[in-house]
Amino acid sequence: MQNEILLGSHVSFGSPNYFVGSINEALNYGENTFMFYTGAPQNNIRVPLEKCKIDEGLELLKKHNINPNSLVVHAPYIINLGNSLNENIFKFSKEILQNEINRTSAFKVKNLVLHPGLHVKAGALIGLNKIVEGLNDILNSDSSDVIICLETMAGKGTELGKTFEEIAFIINHVKNNNRLGVCLDTCHIFDAGYNLENIDQLLKDFDEIIGLSRLRVIHLNDSKNENGSHKDRHANIGKGNIGVDNLLRFVYHPLLVNIPKILETPYIDGKPPYKEEIEFIKNNPINF
């Protein structure tokens, strides 16, 4: 069963090796999937694709039997499709997202994780409808096969996507919603108030409200906060309030085996903890 588990982390992407460097970092951690940003998360400055060593990277993936379809790109944080108060920001967000879809497709990656957006005090329903409008505009004109994976959020500030119902609202109101999936973040849903003690009930609720067939990515993170805090502060595996056994169930649950699990846990003493955390997860399987 362990060989089927898709387990990786957020890895860096930068000069001089770009995609090849990301892959080698993931391999060094013992990963068979990973997530990367195609540039800095905080802005839209992007290296031209011809410099990103995509072909060399795809050959390296093939050599190590890693399917690019299992990889994950994360869209920049500055995208906010929920902004109904500033049309320039809304249009700018659509442009950035479209560019990121194009780049994700160039890497032969299918999963693009997106923070749904902020309603910036206009109200949740107005913000949700603005996100629907933005996604409709993009998906009506884009012809790629990239799946936009809406991330479950903690509900900090005016974040949207803090409940399964809000995610479902977006999906159900977008016309071409076959191109929409979900990224479930364990820290975020815990901070949003969901009970992670009973994974079967949680997945049942998710399936009834959104549909498990939509679940494309899992961000595997513990939480520094109390349940329902709406704060969004990640902790290392087993070092937070979710607990190691609850997190391991997200890795080994039979309904989730084929879904990429991505660690976004904090660095320890300035160093990434992913190699050690992945070894720990592999060495502590849970039987169902």
C-alpha positions as CSV (number, residue, x, y, z in Angstrom):
1,M,0.0,0.0,0.0
2,Q,2.8,2.4,0.8
3,N,4.0,2.4,-2.8
4,E,0.6,3.8,-3.9
5,I,0.7,6.7,-1.5
6,L,1.5,10.0,-3.3
7,L,3.5,12.0,-0.8
8,G,5.5,15.2,-1.3
9,S,6.0,18.8,-0.1
10,H,6.2,22.3,-1.3
11,V,9.6,22.7,-3.0
12,S,11.5,25.7,-4.3
13,F,11.6,26.8,-7.9
14,G,14.3,29.2,-9.0
15,S,17.5,30.0,-10.8
16,P,19.5,28.4,-12.3
17,N,17.8,24.9,-12.5
18,Y,14.1,25.8,-12.1
19,F,12.0,22.7,-12.8
20,V,14.9,20.3,-12.7
21,G,16.0,21.9,-9.4
22,S,12.4,21.4,-8.0
23,I,12.4,17.7,-9.0
24,N,15.8,17.0,-7.5
25,E,14.8,18.7,-4.2
26,A,11.7,16.5,-4.1
27,L,13.7,13.4,-4.9
28,N,16.2,14.3,-2.1
29,Y,13.3,14.3,0.3
30,G,12.1,10.9,-0.8
31,E,9.0,12.2,-2.6
32,N,7.0,10.9,-5.5
33,T,5.0,14.1,-6.0
34,F,5.5,17.7,-5.0
35,M,4.1,21.3,-5.3
36,F,5.8,24.4,-6.6
37,Y,5.1,28.0,-7.5
38,T,6.2,28.9,-11.0
39,G,7.5,32.2,-9.5
40,A,7.3,34.1,-6.3
41,P,4.0,33.5,-4.5
42,Q,3.6,37.2,-3.6
43,N,3.8,38.7,-7.1
44,N,3.2,38.0,-10.8
45,I,6.9,38.3,-12.0
46,R,7.6,35.1,-13.9
47,V,10.7,33.7,-15.7
48,P,9.9,32.9,-19.3
49,L,9.0,29.3,-19.9
50,E,11.9,28.7,-22.2
51,K,14.3,29.2,-19.3
52,C,12.5,26.9,-16.9
53,K,14.1,23.6,-18.1
54,I,10.7,22.0,-18.7
55,D,11.8,19.3,-21.2
56,E,14.8,18.3,-19.0
57,G,12.5,18.1,-16.0
58,L,9.9,16.0,-17.8
59,E,12.7,13.5,-18.8
60,L,13.9,13.4,-15.1
61,L,10.3,12.7,-14.0
62,K,10.1,9.9,-16.5
63,K,13.4,8.4,-15.3
64,H,12.0,8.3,-11.7
65,N,8.5,7.0,-12.7
66,I,6.8,10.2,-11.5
67,N,3.7,11.2,-13.4
68,P,3.5,15.0,-14.0
69,N,-0.3,14.6,-13.6
70,S,0.3,14.0,-9.9
71,L,2.2,17.2,-9.4
72,V,0.7,20.4,-8.1
73,V,1.3,24.1,-9.0
74,H,0.1,26.7,-6.5
75,A,-1.2,30.0,-7.9
76,P,0.1,33.3,-6.5
77,Y,-1.4,34.7,-3.3
78,I,-2.1,38.1,-4.9
79,I,-5.0,36.7,-7.0
80,N,-8.3,37.8,-5.6
81,L,-11.3,36.9,-7.7
82,G,-13.6,37.8,-4.8
83,N,-12.9,41.6,-5.0
84,S,-16.1,43.3,-6.1
85,L,-15.0,46.7,-4.8
86,N,-12.0,47.3,-7.1
87,E,-12.6,46.2,-10.8
88,N,-8.9,46.8,-11.6
89,I,-7.8,44.2,-9.0
90,F,-10.5,41.8,-10.3
91,K,-9.3,42.1,-13.9
92,F,-5.7,41.9,-12.8
93,S,-6.5,38.7,-10.8
94,K,-8.1,37.1,-13.9
95,E,-5.0,38.0,-16.0
96,I,-2.6,36.5,-13.5
97,L,-4.7,33.4,-13.1
98,Q,-4.9,32.9,-16.8
99,N,-1.2,33.2,-17.2
100,E,-0.7,30.7,-14.4
101,I,-3.0,28.2,-16.1
102,N,-0.9,28.6,-19.2
103,R,2.3,28.0,-17.3
104,T,0.9,25.0,-15.4
105,S,-0.2,23.5,-18.7
106,A,3.3,24.0,-20.2
107,F,4.8,21.9,-17.3
108,K,2.2,19.1,-18.2
109,V,0.8,19.6,-14.7
110,K,-3.0,19.3,-14.2
111,N,-3.6,20.5,-10.7
112,L,-3.5,24.3,-10.0
113,V,-4.3,25.2,-6.4
114,L,-6.1,28.5,-5.9
115,H,-7.1,30.4,-2.8
116,P,-10.8,31.2,-3.7
117,G,-10.6,34.9,-2.7
118,L,-11.5,37.6,-0.1
119,H,-14.8,39.4,-0.1
120,V,-13.0,42.6,1.3
121,K,-15.9,43.4,3.5
122,A,-18.5,43.5,0.7
123,G,-20.2,40.4,2.2
124,A,-19.7,36.7,1.6
125,L,-22.4,36.2,-1.0
126,I,-21.2,39.1,-3.1
127,G,-17.7,37.8,-2.9
128,L,-18.7,34.3,-3.8
129,N,-20.7,35.5,-6.8
130,K,-17.7,37.6,-7.9
131,I,-15.5,34.5,-7.8
132,V,-18.0,32.6,-9.9
133,E,-18.0,35.5,-12.4
134,G,-14.2,35.4,-12.6
135,L,-14.0,31.7,-13.0
136,N,-16.7,31.7,-15.7
137,D,-14.8,34.4,-17.6
138,I,-11.7,32.3,-17.6
139,L,-13.1,28.8,-18.1
140,N,-15.4,30.0,-21.0
141,S,-12.3,31.0,-23.0
142,D,-9.5,28.7,-21.8
143,S,-9.1,25.4,-23.6
144,S,-6.4,23.7,-21.5
145,D,-7.1,20.6,-19.3
146,V,-5.7,22.3,-16.1
147,I,-8.0,21.7,-13.1
148,I,-8.4,24.7,-10.8
149,C,-8.4,23.3,-7.3
150,L,-10.2,25.6,-4.9
151,E,-8.4,25.5,-1.5
152,T,-10.3,25.1,1.7
153,M,-9.5,28.1,3.9
154,A,-9.3,28.9,7.6
155,G,-11.6,31.9,7.5
156,K,-9.1,34.5,8.4
157,G,-10.3,38.0,7.8
158,T,-12.7,38.0,4.8
159,E,-11.4,34.7,3.4
160,L,-14.0,32.7,1.3
161,G,-13.9,29.0,1.1
162,K,-13.9,28.4,4.8
163,T,-16.8,25.9,4.6
164,F,-17.6,23.1,2.3
165,E,-20.8,24.9,1.5
166,E,-18.9,28.0,0.2
167,I,-16.7,25.8,-2.0
168,A,-19.8,24.0,-3.3
169,F,-21.5,27.3,-4.0
170,I,-18.7,28.3,-6.3
171,I,-18.5,25.0,-8.1
172,N,-22.3,24.7,-8.5
173,H,-22.6,28.1,-10.0
174,V,-19.7,27.9,-12.5
175,K,-20.9,26.8,-15.9
176,N,-17.9,24.8,-17.0
177,N,-17.3,23.3,-13.6
178,N,-15.7,20.1,-14.9
179,R,-12.5,22.1,-14.7
180,L,-12.9,22.7,-11.0
181,G,-11.6,20.6,-8.2
182,V,-10.7,21.0,-4.5
183,C,-7.6,21.1,-2.4
184,L,-8.3,20.2,1.2
185,D,-5.9,21.7,3.7
186,T,-6.0,19.9,7.1
187,C,-4.8,22.9,9.1
188,H,-7.3,25.2,7.4
189,I,-10.3,23.0,7.9
190,F,-9.3,22.4,11.6
191,D,-8.9,26.2,12.1
192,A,-12.2,26.7,10.3
193,G,-13.9,24.5,13.0
194,Y,-14.2,21.1,11.4
195,N,-13.8,17.9,13.5
196,L,-10.8,15.9,12.3
197,E,-11.2,13.1,14.9
198,N,-13.7,11.2,12.7
199,I,-12.4,11.1,9.2
200,D,-15.1,8.9,7.9
201,Q,-17.8,11.4,8.9
202,L,-15.7,14.3,7.6
203,L,-15.3,12.6,4.2
204,K,-19.0,11.7,4.2
205,D,-19.9,15.3,4.7
206,F,-17.5,16.4,2.1
207,D,-18.9,13.9,-0.4
208,E,-22.5,15.0,0.3
209,I,-21.8,18.7,0.0
210,I,-19.1,18.9,-2.7
211,G,-18.4,15.4,-3.9
212,L,-15.3,13.3,-3.3
213,S,-14.7,13.1,-7.0
214,R,-13.7,16.8,-6.8
215,L,-10.9,16.2,-4.3
216,R,-7.6,16.5,-6.2
217,V,-5.0,17.6,-3.6
218,I,-4.5,17.4,0.2
219,H,-2.3,19.9,2.0
220,L,-1.1,17.9,5.0
221,N,-0.4,20.3,7.9
222,D,-0.8,20.3,11.6
223,S,-2.1,23.4,13.3
224,K,-0.6,25.7,15.9
225,N,-4.1,26.9,16.8
226,E,-7.2,25.7,18.6
227,N,-10.0,24.2,16.6
228,G,-12.2,27.0,15.1
229,S,-9.6,29.7,15.7
230,H,-9.8,31.0,12.0
231,K,-6.1,31.9,12.3
232,D,-4.2,29.7,9.8
233,R,-0.8,28.9,11.4
234,H,0.7,25.6,10.2
235,A,2.6,23.3,12.6
236,N,4.9,20.3,11.9
237,I,3.4,16.8,11.7
238,G,2.4,15.7,15.2
239,K,3.5,19.0,16.8
240,G,0.2,20.8,16.7
241,N,-3.4,20.5,17.9
242,I,-4.7,18.1,15.1
243,G,-2.5,15.2,16.2
244,V,-0.4,12.8,14.4
245,D,-2.9,9.9,14.2
246,N,-5.6,12.2,12.7
247,L,-3.2,13.4,10.1
248,L,-1.9,9.9,9.2
249,R,-5.5,8.9,8.5
250,F,-5.6,11.5,5.7
251,V,-2.6,9.8,4.2
252,Y,-3.7,6.2,4.4
253,H,-7.5,6.3,4.2
254,P,-8.5,4.0,1.3
255,L,-10.7,6.8,-0.3
256,L,-7.7,9.1,-0.4
257,V,-4.8,6.8,-1.5
258,N,-4.5,8.2,-5.0
259,I,-4.7,11.9,-4.1
260,P,-1.4,13.8,-3.8
261,K,-0.6,14.8,-0.2
262,I,1.6,17.9,0.1
263,L,3.4,19.0,3.2
264,E,3.6,22.8,3.9
265,T,4.9,22.5,7.4
266,P,7.2,25.1,8.9
267,Y,11.0,25.0,8.5
268,I,12.9,24.0,11.7
269,D,16.0,26.1,12.5
270,G,15.8,27.5,9.0
271,K,15.8,24.0,7.3
272,P,13.0,22.2,5.6
273,P,11.7,19.2,7.7
274,Y,10.2,17.3,4.7
275,K,12.7,14.4,4.4
276,E,12.3,13.5,8.1
277,E,8.5,14.0,8.1
278,I,8.0,11.9,5.0
279,E,10.2,9.1,6.5
280,F,8.1,9.3,9.6
281,I,4.8,9.1,7.7
282,K,6.1,6.2,5.6
283,N,7.2,4.3,8.7
284,N,3.9,4.7,10.5
285,P,1.1,3.4,8.2
286,I,-2.4,3.2,9.5
287,N,-4.5,0.2,8.6
288,F,-8.2,0.6,7.8
